[in-house]
Structures are given as structure tokens and as C-alpha cells.
Amino acid sequence: MPNLPVVSGKKVVKALYRIGYELDHQIGSHMILRNSQGHRVSVPNHSELDRGTLKSILNDVGLTVQEFMDLL
């Protein structure tokens, strides 16, 4: 399994756009994305996401690390 990359919140949002998530709204520095089924995920708008935060986001949307790397 590949290591988690160090990415910004905006790169994560761009990757999630590719699988059907869209920006719903933003509260402070957190971008709330929603897909067509209504599933929501919060992505911090930070220059670097902690690895634990990124792993939690990937688990929440059902992506493996390799699938996420392919979306980048």
C-alpha cells in the first residue's frame, strides 16, 4: 500500500470533484462537500492536511490510498 501523500485541502477537493462531490458550503476554514446521494464530507482548507485527517476523509468517502493517488 502506498504512503499517504502530503496534500492541501484544495487538492483533496479537486480529487473529490472527480468522483462526484461538489462544494455545498464553507464554514470558516472547512469546506463541506456533498455528492448526489446526499453524503457529506468536511475538508479543512489548509495548506497541508495531517495524515490522520486525510486517512479519515478517504475512509469516509470509500477511497483507498491508491485510488486517491490516481485521482490526483
ZAVOVO-350221 format. One record per atom (N, C-alpha, C, CB): residue in one letter; chain; atom name; y, z, x. Coordinates in pm, whole numbers, plus 50000, padded with zeros to 5 digits. Atoms other than C-alpha are relative to their C-alpha. Last residue first. Glycine has a CB too. Layout:
BEGIN
  type  mol  atom  north     up   east
     a    A    CA      Y      Z      X
...
***
This chain:
BEGIN
  type  mol  atom  north     up   east
     l    A     N  49880  49997  49918
     l    A    CA  51344  49187  49542
     l    A     C  50019  49864  50062
     l    A    CB  49992  50109  50109
     l    A     N  49882  50023  50083
     l    A    CA  51095  49115  49264
     l    A     C  50130  49998  50080
     l    A    CB  50009  50106  49893
     d    A     N  49998  50142  50038
     d    A    CA  50807  49077  49512
     d    A     C  50122  49966  49917
     d    A    CB  49873  49964  49923
     m    A     N  49958  50075  49880
     m    A    CA  50890  49419  49661
     m    A     C  50007  49851  49969
     m    A    CB  49901  50025  50119
     f    A     N  49857  49979  49983
     f    A    CA  50869  49572  49311
     f    A     C  50054  49920  50120
     f    A    CB  50030  50149  50017
     e    A     N  49936  50077  50106
     e    A    CA  50526  49419  49253
     e    A     C  50152  50012  50011
     e    A    CB  49953  50048  49861
     q    A     N  50008  50142  49964
     q    A    CA  50415  49555  49591
     q    A     C  50066  49912  49895
     q    A    CB  49853  49959  50017
     v    A     N  49905  50024  49892
     v    A    CA  50543  49906  49512
     v    A     C  49999  49853  50037
     v    A    CB  49966  50088  50123
     t    A     N  50049  49953  49871
     t    A    CA  50358  49902  49182
     t    A     C  50106  49971  50105
     t    A    CB  49863  49934  50037
     l    A     N  50009  50093  49888
     l    A    CA  50552  49865  48860
     l    A     C  49936  50066  50120
     l    A    CB  50138  49947  50037
     g    A     N  50135  50054  49984
     g    A    CA  50497  50049  48532
     g    A     C  49986  49898  50110
     g    A    CB  49956  49939  49874
     v    A     N  50003  50137  50053
     v    A    CA  50860  50103  48425
     v    A     C  49864  49933  50022
     v    A    CB  50109  49916  50066
     d    A     N  49948  50002  50137
     d    A    CA  50845  50483  48460
     d    A     C  49992  49860  49938
     d    A    CB  50144  50049  49997
     n    A     N  50104  49947  50088
     n    A    CA  50625  50470  48770
     n    A     C  50042  49990  49853
     n    A    CB  49969  50148  50035
     l    A     N  50109  50098  50001
     l    A    CA  50877  50242  48943
     l    A     C  49887  50047  49909
     l    A    CB  49947  49975  50143
     i    A     N  49955  50115  50080
     i    A    CA  51166  50471  48844
     i    A     C  49888  49898  49989
     i    A    CB  50126  49936  50064
     s    A     N  49997  49958  50140
     s    A    CA  50979  50778  48973
     s    A     C  50042  49886  49908
     s    A    CB  50095  50119  49983
     k    A     N  50140  49993  50044
     k    A    CA  50899  50604  49302
     k    A     C  49992  50040  49853
     k    A    CB  49922  50100  50086
     l    A     N  50048  50137  50017
     l    A    CA  51267  50512  49343
     l    A     C  49857  50000  49948
     l    A    CB  50009  49923  50132
     t    A     N  49931  50056  50116
     t    A    CA  51376  50872  49282
     t    A     C  49950  49859  49972
     t    A    CB  50153  49999  50022
     g    A     N  50059  49938  50118
     g    A    CA  51115  51004  49525
     g    A     C  50061  49947  49872
     g    A    CB  50017  50150  50006
     r    A     N  50132  50060  50024
     r    A    CA  51224  50754  49790
     r    A     C  49933  50058  49876
     r    A    CB  49910  50020  50121
     d    A     N  50106  49923  49937
     d    A    CA  51586  50864  49760
     d    A     C  49866  49937  49964
     d    A    CB  50005  50149  49955
     l    A     N  50075  49911  50088
     l    A    CA  51814  50582  49649
     l    A     C  49897  50077  50082
     l    A    CB  49930  49919  49887
     e    A     N  50139  49985  49961
     e    A    CA  52070  50438  49888
     e    A     C  49932  50097  49904
     e    A    CB  49987  50050  50148
     s    A     N  50022  50101  49895
     s    A    CA  52415  50300  49796
     s    A     C  49858  50006  50055
     s    A    CB  50100  50020  50114
     h    A     N  49975  49949  49866
     h    A    CA  52407  50496  49470
     h    A     C  49970  49893  50103
     h    A    CB  49916  50127  50027
     n    A     N  49922  50105  49933
     n    A    CA  52436  50373  49110
     n    A     C  50043  50053  50137
     n    A    CB  50125  49957  49914
     p    A     N  49874  49955  49939
     p    A    CA  52159  50601  48985
     p    A     C  50070  49885  50072
     p    A    CB  49974  50116  50098
     v    A     N  49995  50034  49858
     v    A    CA  51903  50420  48767
     v    A     C  50134  50048  50055
     v    A    CB  49982  49846  50023
     s    A     N  49873  49968  49937
     s    A    CA  51807  50557  48424
     s    A     C  49991  49971  50149
     s    A    CB  50040  50148  49974
     v    A     N  50017  49942  49867
     v    A    CA  51523  50395  48229
     v    A     C  50139  50019  50060
     v    A    CB  49911  49910  50092
     r    A     N  49881  49980  49919
     r    A    CA  51499  50311  47861
     r    A     C  49963  50062  50134
     r    A    CB  50101  50090  49927
     h    A     N  50025  49903  49892
     h    A    CA  51214  50158  47662
     h    A     C  50123  50009  50088
     h    A    CB  49875  49958  50085
     g    A     N  49922  49879  50017
     g    A    CA  51347  49985  47349
     g    A     C  49977  50105  50107
     g    A    CB  49971  50059  49868
     q    A     N  50079  49906  50080
     q    A    CA  51077  49716  47326
     q    A     C  50073  50133  49979
     q    A    CB  49866  50025  50066
     s    A     N  50005  50047  50139
     s    A    CA  51330  49451  47439
     s    A     C  49918  50092  49910
     s    A    CB  49942  49859  49996
     n    A     N  50070  50128  50017
     n    A    CA  51409  49644  47757
     n    A     C  49989  49966  49852
     n    A    CB  49860  50004  50065
     r    A     N  50090  50003  50115
     r    A    CA  51676  49909  47815
     r    A     C  49932  49863  49996
     r    A    CB  50076  50029  49867
     l    A     N  50052  50133  50032
     l    A    CA  51874  50006  48123
     l    A     C  49902  50012  49884
     l    A    CB  49931  49935  50124
     i    A     N  50111  49988  50093
     i    A    CA  52092  50316  48165
     i    A     C  49960  49858  49960
     i    A    CB  50039  50087  49875
     m    A     N  50010  50118  50086
     m    A    CA  52311  50305  48474
     m    A     C  49876  50014  49914
     m    A    CB  49996  49868  50084
     h    A     N  50135  50039  50042
     h    A    CA  52387  50646  48622
     h    A     C  50006  49883  49902
     h    A    CB  49926  50119  49938
     s    A     N  50057  50089  49900
     s    A    CA  52706  50708  48823
     s    A     C  49858  49956  49965
     s    A    CB  50000  50068  50135
     g    A     N  49968  49958  49864
     g    A    CA  52903  50848  48532
     g    A     C  49944  49900  50100
     g    A    CB  49944  50140  50028
     i    A     N  49944  49865  50012
     i    A    CA  52721  50745  48216
     i    A     C  50025  50050  50141
     i    A    CB  49905  50096  49918
     q    A     N  49992  49923  49877
     q    A    CA  52657  50372  48204
     q    A     C  50068  50133  49971
     q    A    CB  50077  49922  50110
     h    A     N  49872  49933  49980
     h    A    CA  52541  50164  47912
     h    A     C  49996  50075  50132
     h    A    CB  50032  50096  49882
     d    A     N  49966  49951  50133
     d    A    CA  52261  49933  47794
     d    A     C  50136  50068  50005
     d    A    CB  49891  50097  49947
     l    A     N  49912  49884  49998
     l    A    CA  52220  49726  48109
     l    A     C  50038  50036  49857
     l    A    CB  50126  49973  50086
     e    A     N  49858  50033  50003
     e    A    CA  51930  49488  48056
     e    A     C  50081  50128  49999
     e    A    CB  50034  49912  49876
     y    A     N  49909  49889  50028
     y    A    CA  51559  49514  48138
     y    A     C  50144  49951  50006
     y    A    CB  49979  50116  50101
     g    A     N  49957  49988  50138
     g    A    CA  51341  49205  48104
     g    A     C  50088  50118  49965
     g    A    CB  49883  50007  49917
     i    A     N  50114  49971  50087
     i    A    CA  51129  49185  48418
     i    A     C  50044  50039  49859
     i    A    CB  49916  50113  50060
     r    A     N  50099  50108  49992
     r    A    CA  51389  49004  48630
     r    A     C  49877  50025  49913
     r    A    CB  49956  49981  50144
     y    A     N  49953  50111  50085
     y    A    CA  51660  49243  48516
     y    A     C  49895  49891  49994
     y    A    CB  50134  49943  50052
     l    A     N  50044  49969  50136
     l    A    CA  51451  49522  48673
     l    A     C  50050  49896  49900
     l    A    CB  50049  50138  49960
     a    A     N  50144  50020  50008
     a    A    CA  51492  49362  49016
     a    A     C  49950  50025  49857
     a    A    CB  49926  50092  50099
     k    A     N  50025  50144  49993
     k    A    CA  51869  49332  48971
     k    A     C  49851  49969  49989
     k    A    CB  50055  49942  50131
     v    A     N  49960  50058  50129
     v    A    CA  51886  49696  48857
     v    A     C  49973  49850  49999
     v    A    CB  50149  50028  49971
     v    A     N  50104  49963  50095
     v    A    CA  51690  49808  49165
     v    A     C  50030  49939  49863
     v    A    CB  49987  50155  49989
     k    A     N  50115  50086  49971
     k    A    CA  51927  49613  49388
     k    A     C  49885  50030  49905
     k    A    CB  49955  50018  50145
     k    A     N  49970  50133  50052
     k    A    CA  52225  49784  49217
     k    A     C  49885  49902  50027
     k    A    CB  50130  49946  50061
     g    A     N  50022  50002  50145
     g    A    CA  52073  50127  49275
     g    A     C  50023  49862  49941
     g    A    CB  50089  50101  49932
     s    A     N  49892  49945  50080
     s    A    CA  52060  50060  49647
     s    A     C  49961  49995  49852
     s    A    CB  50132  49922  50024
     v    A     N  49919  50096  50076
     v    A    CA  51743  50007  49844
     v    A     C  50110  50074  49925
     v    A    CB  49911  49919  49902
     v    A     N  49874  49930  50025
     v    A    CA  51537  50182  50113
     v    A     C  50093  49898  49934
     v    A    CB  50065  50061  50133
     p    A     N  49881  50043  49926
     p    A    CA  51195  50023  50082
     p    A     C  50119  50091  49969
     p    A    CB  50034  49854  49965
     l    A     N  49886  50022  50087
     l    A    CA  50886  50213  49968
     l    A     C  50120  49956  50083
     l    A    CB  50034  50128  49919
     n    A     N  49906  49889  50012
     n    A    CA  50601  50170  50210
     n    A     C  50113  49963  49905
     n    A    CB  50056  50040  50137
     p    A     N  49878  50005  49919
     p    A    CA  50340  49905  50144
     p    A     C  50088  50123  49976
     p    A    CB  50079  49873  49971
     m    A     N  49882  50000  50085
     m    A    CA  50000  50000  50000
     m    A     C  50124  50000  50089
     m    A    CB  50000  50122  49903
***
